[in-house]
Structures are given as C-alpha cells and as structure tokens.
C-alpha cells in the first residue's frame, strides 16, 4: 500500500490498518488525537508530510486473528469432584464426556473460522 492510499482511506472514513511498517519502523494508528498519540505516529506523519513521499510503500502488518482452540485438561474435569458430591459416579462421567465432546465441536468450529481467514 502506498502512503497516498493510506491517506485516502483516512479521508474517506474507511478502516485504516492498525499497524504499518514504513522505512523499517513499525507505526500504530491511534488517529489524529496527538495528545494520546505515540511519538512514532507523529514522526510518521512528519516523515510523509511532503508530496515526494506520497508514492512510498508502507507495509500493512496483519494482526493475528486466529482463534485459539480449547484444551481439554484432565485436572479440570468433574472426575475431580470429591466423594461428598450429590452426583453419582456415572453422572460425573457423563458430564465429563459431554463437556469433552462440546469442546471438540467448538474446536471444529474454530478450525473452520480460522481457515476462512486464510
């Protein structure tokens, strides 16, 4: 993406990349609120204020949008419930089985969503 394309996105109210790399330096978009801006943001706009920089390339750095899968942890199962529980052993095993299956289904959905981002 060129600097001018980035400026056009801002002017048109379009979504602007949150992080870019220009001349080997990473910049984070915080808007034009200079009181809350990082020094690097102001430096970026200072660097490109001249029209000779408008055709310079900026690299858009994508955020990691992957959704992480659930981990089945044996230590967090209903089987760890003490003897004084109001659930029978069979009910506890059924709960564990159902939660494990639910976690597997959620992970399948996460796989589909993550593949859609690629």
C-alpha positions as CSV (number, residue, x, y, z in Angstrom):
1,X,0.0,0.0,0.0
2,X,1.3,3.5,-0.8
3,X,1.2,6.4,1.6
4,X,-1.3,8.2,-0.6
5,X,-3.6,5.2,-0.5
6,X,-3.4,5.2,3.3
7,X,-4.3,8.9,3.4
8,X,-7.2,8.3,1.0
9,X,-8.6,5.6,3.4
10,X,-8.4,8.1,6.2
11,X,-10.0,10.9,4.1
12,X,-12.9,8.5,3.1
13,X,-13.5,7.3,6.6
14,X,-12.5,3.8,5.7
15,X,-10.9,1.3,8.1
16,X,-7.2,2.0,8.5
17,X,-4.6,-0.7,9.3
18,X,-3.8,-0.6,12.9
19,X,-0.1,-1.3,12.3
20,X,2.1,-0.4,9.4
21,X,5.8,-0.6,8.7
22,X,7.5,2.4,6.9
23,X,11.2,2.6,6.3
24,X,11.8,-0.3,8.7
25,X,9.9,1.3,11.6
26,X,6.5,0.0,12.9
27,X,3.8,2.6,13.4
28,X,0.5,2.1,15.2
29,X,-2.6,4.1,14.1
30,X,-4.1,5.9,17.0
31,X,-6.0,8.5,15.0
32,X,-5.2,12.2,14.8
33,X,-5.5,12.8,18.6
34,X,-2.0,14.0,19.2
35,X,-2.4,14.2,22.9
36,X,-2.8,10.4,23.0
37,X,-0.6,9.5,20.1
38,X,2.6,7.7,20.3
39,X,5.7,9.6,19.4
40,X,6.2,7.3,16.4
41,X,2.7,8.2,15.0
42,X,3.6,11.9,14.9
43,X,7.0,11.0,13.5
44,X,5.4,9.0,10.7
45,X,3.1,11.9,9.7
46,X,6.0,14.3,9.8
47,X,8.0,12.0,7.5
48,X,5.3,11.8,4.9
49,X,4.1,15.4,5.0
50,X,6.0,16.2,1.8
51,X,4.4,15.2,-1.5
52,X,7.6,13.4,-2.6
53,X,6.8,10.7,-0.1
54,X,3.2,10.0,-1.2
55,X,4.2,7.2,-3.5
56,X,6.4,5.5,-0.9
57,X,5.3,2.0,0.1
58,X,4.0,1.1,3.5
59,X,3.7,-2.5,4.7
60,X,0.5,-3.4,6.4
61,X,1.2,-5.7,9.3
62,X,-1.7,-8.0,9.9
63,X,-2.9,-8.8,13.4
64,X,-3.0,-12.4,14.4
65,X,-6.7,-13.0,14.0
66,X,-6.6,-16.7,14.8
67,X,-9.0,-18.1,17.4
68,X,-7.2,-20.5,19.7
69,X,-8.6,-23.9,20.3
70,X,-9.8,-25.2,23.7
71,X,-7.5,-27.5,25.6
72,X,-9.0,-30.5,27.4
73,X,-7.3,-30.5,30.8
74,X,-7.8,-33.7,32.8
75,X,-7.3,-31.8,36.1
76,X,-10.3,-29.6,35.4
77,X,-12.8,-32.4,35.0
78,X,-15.8,-33.4,37.0
79,X,-14.0,-36.6,38.0
80,X,-12.0,-34.5,40.5
81,X,-15.2,-33.8,42.5
82,X,-14.9,-35.2,46.0
83,X,-17.0,-38.1,47.3
84,X,-19.4,-35.8,49.1
85,X,-20.8,-34.7,45.7
86,X,-24.5,-35.0,45.1
87,X,-23.7,-36.6,41.7
88,X,-23.2,-40.2,41.1
89,X,-20.1,-41.6,39.5
90,X,-22.0,-42.3,36.3
91,X,-23.4,-38.7,36.2
92,X,-19.9,-37.3,36.7
93,X,-18.5,-39.4,33.8
94,X,-21.4,-38.4,31.6
95,X,-20.8,-34.7,32.4
96,X,-17.1,-35.1,31.6
97,X,-17.9,-36.9,28.3
98,X,-20.4,-34.2,27.3
99,X,-18.0,-31.3,28.1
100,X,-15.2,-33.0,26.2
101,X,-17.5,-33.6,23.2
102,X,-18.6,-30.0,23.4
103,X,-15.0,-28.8,23.4
104,X,-14.3,-30.9,20.4
105,X,-17.2,-29.4,18.5
106,X,-16.1,-25.9,19.4
107,X,-12.6,-26.7,18.2
108,X,-14.0,-27.9,14.9
109,X,-15.9,-24.6,14.5
110,X,-12.7,-22.7,15.4
111,X,-10.8,-24.6,12.7
112,X,-13.4,-23.6,10.1
113,X,-13.3,-20.0,11.1
114,X,-9.5,-19.9,11.1
115,X,-9.4,-21.5,7.6
116,X,-11.8,-18.8,6.4
117,X,-9.3,-16.1,7.4
118,X,-6.5,-17.6,5.2
